[in-house]
Amino acid sequence: MKPFVALTTASFILAGSAFLLPWITHFADQGLSFLAHICWVVVSVLALVSQGKRALPVLLGAPFALFWPVVLVWVIASGGLRLSF
């Protein structure tokens, strides 16, 4: 398998798992979705650095991979989640 195809496939699999894990586990995934987010970022950066503009399809997984982090920031910023320690 070519490196470009492998990186694109890995990116889509990681983005899908980062998006679906919280729903499948009802937000009790114990950090697995966070790990999937971090791995997606690493794979995307590696693809963009090694392949350049040819790796832009890797970013098609961004809406799925970044959905829950954006929702979390939105909820915290709107005051809907109070973090008190």
Summary of the structure (lengths in Angstrom):
residues: 85
radius of gyration: 14.7
end to end distance: 49.1
largest distance: 49.2
contacts: 211
relative contact order: 0.17
helix: 79%
strand: 0%
